[in-house]
Amino acid sequence: MLPAASCQLPASLNYRMPAEWEPHEATWLTWPKNGTTWPGKLLREVESIYLQMISALLPGEKVNLLVKDKSTAGQILKRLDSKKTGTQNLIFHEVKTVDTWIRDYGPIFVSQQPAAGSRQKKNERLQAASCKLQANRGIAFTKWMFNAWGGKYSDLARDNGVVNKIKALRGCRRFDVDIVLEGGSIDINGRSTLLTTEQCLLNPNRNPHLSRKQVEQYLKTYLGIKKVIWLKEGIEGDDTDGHVDDITRFVNSTTVLTAMESDPNDRNHLILKENLEILRRSTDQDGKKLKIATLPMPGRVGPPRSDTDHSRLPASYANFYIGNAAVLTPIYNHKNDKTALSIIKDFFPQRKIVSIECTALVYGLGSIHCVTQQQPV
């Protein structure tokens, strides 16, 4: 049964989660520092990946970067300066975190929907000077519960409190949601259709007291969703229990790009084939069939982890991030890299496709999309 408090959900908050390709005010990141996630020299390699991401994003939008102290911020500026990267759009926030997965523990931003019969005026958009968000300017954020992917990592679960420490968010309207949900478990088309997986959102380690219908009601209430498309499982090695951002992504309001494994002996082959079949039967919020394109997979990548139950690394080209001016795309020194980049470029001809070698990053069991979070204008 749904808890009594949750039975009071309003029908709608008149906010929606914009699609990732809609204009951003900023991208949020947390600087990597966890030596367990990336032991030894891997951490330095991941820092270099972050510098590439930041450098690619800054020309098109602000970057809000969580760091542990001023010294770290100074070191980052020095390294960016050596690359001749302009940093006027880079904003540091001194916030203590355990790890970098801000997509999953950070704010999920929503924007106010215009009243029926009216248009949203330009002057209603958020003007976030130095990222000091203001209430009643059309922007808000949702704060969901984070339990470190079903209680797998008690130390990382402490990042559930990170949002409360970000001073710049205190002027922004906030909606606290009393269920577990990670940002990587959902993908949005901007017109009220959402993609997710049963393996994650219906997992007993998240919200065992909720039915599918009740989970959908939360998504409709807080993210402005009208239609949920339920895929089955995520890829092998994904310790998040099947985050959708590793398998299937909206690239525009009517089209999904979904990963496919061509090797029939690879465990991901049947998993991804089943998801493709579901997509072919699915419709959007208007009852229209989805347009579907496919992405290859990079196979087995890098040295497997030996300290978790997920020895295979969850490498996927679908874990790209759509910025205002650039699409940050993971590659893995694999023969399918060029094909994947070409496919993604076809959908974003007006944006620069920035390829970043992410073998080191995915050793931490996540890639580019997992460590980013968009803030819409």
PLY file of the C-alpha trace (Angstrom):
ply
format ascii 1.0
element vertex 377
property float x
property float y
property float z
element edge 376
property int vertex1
property int vertex2
end_header
0.00 0.00 0.00
1.07 3.56 -0.64
2.07 5.41 2.55
-0.65 7.70 3.84
1.40 10.84 3.24
1.93 9.89 -0.40
-1.81 9.52 -0.97
-2.01 13.31 -0.94
-0.14 13.70 -4.25
-1.60 16.56 -6.29
-2.64 15.81 -9.85
0.08 18.13 -11.18
2.47 20.83 -10.01
2.33 22.58 -13.40
6.04 21.93 -13.92
7.75 19.71 -16.46
11.22 18.28 -16.91
12.60 19.71 -20.18
14.42 17.50 -22.65
18.20 17.51 -22.40
18.58 19.20 -25.81
16.47 22.18 -24.75
18.51 25.29 -23.82
20.58 25.04 -20.65
21.47 27.71 -18.18
24.23 25.43 -16.88
25.60 21.95 -16.40
26.36 20.63 -12.92
29.39 18.44 -12.17
31.18 17.16 -9.07
34.97 17.03 -9.25
36.24 13.42 -8.87
38.26 12.49 -5.81
37.23 9.02 -4.61
40.24 6.71 -4.68
38.09 3.62 -4.24
36.04 4.42 -7.31
39.18 5.16 -9.33
42.24 3.68 -7.63
45.83 4.70 -8.36
46.57 6.49 -11.61
42.98 6.07 -12.79
41.88 9.04 -10.70
44.31 11.34 -12.51
43.04 10.03 -15.84
39.46 10.74 -14.78
40.44 14.27 -13.76
41.74 14.76 -17.31
38.41 13.54 -18.67
36.63 16.12 -16.51
38.87 18.87 -17.85
37.91 17.83 -21.39
34.22 17.89 -20.50
34.45 21.29 -18.83
36.45 22.77 -21.71
33.88 21.53 -24.23
30.88 22.83 -22.27
32.10 26.28 -21.22
31.76 28.00 -24.61
28.04 27.19 -24.63
26.89 27.43 -21.02
27.85 27.85 -17.41
29.41 24.94 -15.56
28.62 24.62 -11.85
31.36 22.50 -10.33
31.22 21.08 -6.81
34.68 20.97 -5.19
35.80 20.14 -1.68
37.80 23.35 -1.08
39.37 26.48 -2.56
42.68 24.73 -3.08
41.05 22.22 -5.42
39.36 25.03 -7.33
42.70 26.79 -7.74
44.35 23.66 -9.09
41.54 23.16 -11.60
41.81 26.75 -12.81
45.54 26.36 -13.24
45.12 23.22 -15.32
42.40 24.80 -17.46
44.55 27.89 -17.94
47.38 25.72 -19.22
44.96 24.49 -21.89
44.00 28.11 -22.67
40.42 27.43 -21.69
38.31 30.50 -20.92
36.81 30.05 -17.47
34.44 33.01 -17.12
31.48 30.61 -17.19
32.94 28.27 -14.57
31.38 28.57 -11.11
32.77 26.70 -8.10
30.68 25.54 -5.16
32.48 24.33 -2.05
30.45 21.28 -1.08
31.68 18.09 0.54
30.67 14.97 -1.37
31.65 11.31 -1.26
31.62 10.72 -5.00
30.83 12.28 -8.36
27.47 10.86 -9.48
25.51 14.11 -9.44
23.05 12.81 -12.07
21.77 10.43 -9.40
21.99 12.40 -6.15
21.76 15.97 -7.40
18.80 18.22 -8.20
16.55 17.30 -11.09
15.39 20.61 -12.53
11.93 21.34 -13.82
10.48 24.40 -15.51
7.09 25.95 -15.07
4.58 25.23 -17.79
2.77 28.23 -19.26
-0.86 28.59 -18.33
-3.33 27.13 -20.80
-3.87 29.43 -23.77
-0.80 31.57 -23.08
2.81 31.59 -24.20
5.78 31.59 -21.92
7.40 34.98 -22.23
11.13 35.37 -22.58
11.31 37.54 -19.49
9.84 34.70 -17.45
12.97 32.65 -17.99
15.46 32.12 -15.24
18.22 34.73 -15.15
20.67 33.02 -12.81
23.39 35.54 -12.10
26.31 33.57 -10.70
23.86 30.68 -10.57
21.94 32.18 -7.65
18.58 30.76 -8.50
15.55 32.84 -7.68
12.10 31.65 -6.74
9.08 32.41 -8.92
11.14 32.78 -12.10
9.84 29.67 -13.81
12.43 27.23 -12.52
12.39 24.73 -9.67
14.04 21.47 -8.77
12.94 18.13 -7.42
14.87 16.38 -4.67
14.37 12.62 -4.69
15.78 10.13 -2.18
19.15 8.56 -3.03
20.04 5.23 -1.41
23.17 4.42 -3.43
21.48 2.23 -6.01
19.43 0.01 -3.79
21.63 0.20 -0.70
24.73 -1.27 -2.34
27.21 1.28 -0.96
26.60 2.65 2.53
29.39 5.25 2.22
28.07 6.66 -1.07
24.54 6.87 0.34
25.72 9.89 2.33
25.53 11.89 -0.89
21.76 11.92 -0.40
22.39 15.12 1.56
24.50 16.96 -1.04
21.61 19.03 -2.42
21.00 20.52 1.03
24.58 21.84 1.09
24.46 23.76 -2.20
23.86 27.36 -1.14
23.10 28.53 -4.67
19.98 26.36 -4.73
18.41 27.88 -1.63
16.61 30.60 -3.57
15.05 28.11 -5.96
11.65 26.56 -5.46
12.10 22.98 -4.29
9.91 19.90 -4.27
10.99 17.07 -1.97
9.82 13.66 -3.15
9.64 10.83 -0.63
10.62 7.99 -2.95
13.95 6.71 -4.26
14.84 7.73 -7.80
18.12 8.45 -9.61
18.40 10.81 -12.56
20.14 8.19 -14.68
17.11 5.92 -14.43
14.93 8.19 -16.58
15.07 9.90 -19.96
12.59 12.50 -21.23
11.41 13.63 -24.66
10.34 17.09 -23.47
6.71 16.42 -24.39
5.72 14.36 -21.36
6.98 10.90 -22.37
9.52 9.18 -20.14
11.73 6.13 -20.63
12.81 3.89 -17.75
13.35 0.22 -16.89
11.45 -2.21 -14.75
14.74 -3.55 -13.42
15.45 -0.22 -11.76
12.27 1.64 -10.83
10.32 -1.47 -9.89
13.23 -3.06 -8.03
12.40 -4.08 -4.45
15.60 -2.34 -3.32
14.15 1.04 -4.30
10.49 1.45 -3.34
9.05 -1.97 -2.43
5.85 -0.38 -1.14
4.95 1.14 -4.52
3.21 -0.45 -7.48
4.00 0.43 -11.09
0.93 2.67 -11.19
2.00 4.50 -8.04
5.53 5.08 -9.36
4.01 6.49 -12.53
1.88 8.86 -10.47
4.99 10.32 -8.84
6.59 10.84 -12.25
3.45 12.51 -13.55
3.14 14.76 -10.52
6.72 15.96 -10.16
8.09 15.76 -13.72
5.00 16.55 -15.76
4.89 13.12 -17.37
1.85 11.73 -19.19
3.30 8.53 -20.67
5.88 6.09 -19.25
7.59 3.54 -21.50
8.86 0.61 -19.46
11.87 -1.23 -20.87
13.05 -4.42 -19.17
16.72 -4.66 -18.14
19.90 -2.65 -18.46
23.29 -3.84 -19.65
25.55 -6.33 -17.94
27.88 -4.80 -15.36
25.55 -1.91 -14.51
25.47 -1.74 -10.71
22.58 0.74 -10.84
20.13 -2.05 -11.73
19.50 -1.02 -15.29
19.75 2.75 -15.73
18.13 3.71 -19.01
20.85 6.22 -19.90
23.13 3.28 -20.72
20.72 1.75 -23.21
18.10 4.05 -24.76
17.95 7.83 -25.17
15.60 10.31 -26.76
17.45 12.39 -29.37
14.42 14.47 -30.27
10.78 14.48 -29.22
9.81 11.63 -31.55
13.00 9.54 -31.89
14.89 7.17 -29.63
18.45 5.96 -30.11
18.81 2.51 -28.59
21.88 0.32 -28.08
22.14 -3.06 -29.80
24.71 -5.82 -29.36
25.46 -7.69 -32.59
27.32 -10.59 -30.97
24.72 -13.29 -30.19
27.06 -14.79 -27.60
27.20 -11.56 -25.62
24.71 -11.45 -22.72
23.67 -7.95 -23.78
22.42 -9.26 -27.14
19.11 -10.66 -25.88
18.66 -7.93 -23.24
18.90 -5.15 -25.81
16.91 -7.04 -28.42
14.00 -7.37 -25.99
14.12 -3.65 -25.27
14.10 -2.89 -28.99
10.99 -5.01 -29.43
9.27 -3.08 -26.64
10.18 0.22 -28.30
8.73 -0.96 -31.60
5.40 -1.58 -29.87
5.46 1.68 -27.92
3.83 5.01 -28.59
4.44 8.50 -27.27
2.14 10.79 -25.28
0.04 11.40 -28.41
-0.32 7.74 -29.29
2.17 7.96 -32.16
4.76 5.29 -32.88
8.33 6.12 -31.97
11.02 6.55 -34.58
13.88 4.21 -33.69
17.58 4.26 -34.57
20.22 1.93 -33.19
23.70 2.35 -31.74
26.37 -0.36 -31.64
27.95 -1.49 -28.38
31.68 -1.37 -27.57
31.84 -4.91 -26.21
33.97 -5.64 -23.18
36.02 -2.62 -22.18
39.06 -2.23 -19.96
40.24 -4.28 -17.00
37.27 -5.65 -15.04
36.73 -4.64 -11.44
37.48 -7.32 -8.89
36.11 -5.50 -5.83
32.39 -5.62 -6.75
29.85 -8.13 -7.97
29.90 -6.34 -11.32
33.22 -7.34 -12.85
32.22 -6.25 -16.37
32.32 -2.51 -16.95
29.02 -1.01 -18.20
30.49 0.68 -21.27
27.96 2.15 -23.70
27.90 4.88 -26.34
24.37 5.77 -25.21
25.82 7.49 -22.14
26.41 10.75 -24.04
25.49 14.21 -22.73
23.78 16.91 -24.80
25.12 20.39 -24.00
24.10 23.68 -25.60
27.00 23.73 -28.04
28.46 20.23 -27.79
27.47 16.61 -27.36
29.98 14.88 -25.08
30.29 11.31 -26.33
32.19 8.46 -24.67
34.46 6.29 -26.78
36.47 3.25 -25.68
39.28 2.65 -28.19
37.02 0.17 -29.98
36.32 -0.45 -33.66
32.73 0.76 -33.18
33.78 4.20 -31.89
33.64 5.88 -35.32
30.30 4.34 -36.20
28.74 5.46 -32.93
30.07 9.02 -33.32
28.72 9.22 -36.86
25.26 8.07 -35.79
25.08 10.56 -32.93
26.32 13.38 -35.16
23.44 12.78 -37.59
20.98 13.73 -34.84
22.84 16.83 -33.65
24.19 18.54 -36.79
24.25 21.97 -35.13
26.31 20.83 -32.16
29.95 19.86 -31.99
30.40 16.13 -31.30
33.20 15.89 -28.73
34.56 12.38 -28.33
36.21 11.56 -25.02
38.08 8.34 -24.29
36.22 7.05 -21.22
37.77 3.67 -20.39
39.13 5.12 -17.15
35.85 6.84 -16.28
33.70 3.73 -16.83
35.97 1.80 -14.48
33.96 3.65 -11.81
30.84 1.96 -13.28
29.50 5.05 -14.99
30.30 7.37 -17.87
29.68 10.94 -19.09
25.92 11.16 -18.67
26.16 9.68 -15.18
28.34 12.54 -13.92
26.45 15.47 -15.47
23.14 17.18 -14.75
21.50 19.87 -16.85
19.87 23.03 -15.52
17.39 24.44 -18.04
16.78 28.11 -18.77
0 1
1 2
2 3
3 4
4 5
5 6
6 7
7 8
8 9
9 10
10 11
11 12
12 13
13 14
14 15
15 16
16 17
17 18
18 19
19 20
20 21
21 22
22 23
23 24
24 25
25 26
26 27
27 28
28 29
29 30
30 31
31 32
32 33
33 34
34 35
35 36
36 37
37 38
38 39
39 40
40 41
41 42
42 43
43 44
44 45
45 46
46 47
47 48
48 49
49 50
50 51
51 52
52 53
53 54
54 55
55 56
56 57
57 58
58 59
59 60
60 61
61 62
62 63
63 64
64 65
65 66
66 67
67 68
68 69
69 70
70 71
71 72
72 73
73 74
74 75
75 76
76 77
77 78
78 79
79 80
80 81
81 82
82 83
83 84
84 85
85 86
86 87
87 88
88 89
89 90
90 91
91 92
92 93
93 94
94 95
95 96
96 97
97 98
98 99
99 100
100 101
101 102
102 103
103 104
104 105
105 106
106 107
107 108
108 109
109 110
110 111
111 112
112 113
113 114
114 115
115 116
116 117
117 118
118 119
119 120
120 121
121 122
122 123
123 124
124 125
125 126
126 127
127 128
128 129
129 130
130 131
131 132
132 133
133 134
134 135
135 136
136 137
137 138
138 139
139 140
140 141
141 142
142 143
143 144
144 145
145 146
146 147
147 148
148 149
149 150
150 151
151 152
152 153
153 154
154 155
155 156
156 157
157 158
158 159
159 160
160 161
161 162
162 163
163 164
164 165
165 166
166 167
167 168
168 169
169 170
170 171
171 172
172 173
173 174
174 175
175 176
176 177
177 178
178 179
179 180
180 181
181 182
182 183
183 184
184 185
185 186
186 187
187 188
188 189
189 190
190 191
191 192
192 193
193 194
194 195
195 196
196 197
197 198
198 199
199 200
200 201
201 202
202 203
203 204
204 205
205 206
206 207
207 208
208 209
209 210
210 211
211 212
212 213
213 214
214 215
215 216
216 217
217 218
218 219
219 220
220 221
221 222
222 223
223 224
224 225
225 226
226 227
227 228
228 229
229 230
230 231
231 232
232 233
233 234
234 235
235 236
236 237
237 238
238 239
239 240
240 241
241 242
242 243
243 244
244 245
245 246
246 247
247 248
248 249
249 250
250 251
251 252
252 253
253 254
254 255
255 256
256 257
257 258
258 259
259 260
260 261
261 262
262 263
263 264
264 265
265 266
266 267
267 268
268 269
269 270
270 271
271 272
272 273
273 274
274 275
275 276
276 277
277 278
278 279
279 280
280 281
281 282
282 283
283 284
284 285
285 286
286 287
287 288
288 289
289 290
290 291
291 292
292 293
293 294
294 295
295 296
296 297
297 298
298 299
299 300
300 301
301 302
302 303
303 304
304 305
305 306
306 307
307 308
308 309
309 310
310 311
311 312
312 313
313 314
314 315
315 316
316 317
317 318
318 319
319 320
320 321
321 322
322 323
323 324
324 325
325 326
326 327
327 328
328 329
329 330
330 331
331 332
332 333
333 334
334 335
335 336
336 337
337 338
338 339
339 340
340 341
341 342
342 343
343 344
344 345
345 346
346 347
347 348
348 349
349 350
350 351
351 352
352 353
353 354
354 355
355 356
356 357
357 358
358 359
359 360
360 361
361 362
362 363
363 364
364 365
365 366
366 367
367 368
368 369
369 370
370 371
371 372
372 373
373 374
374 375
375 376
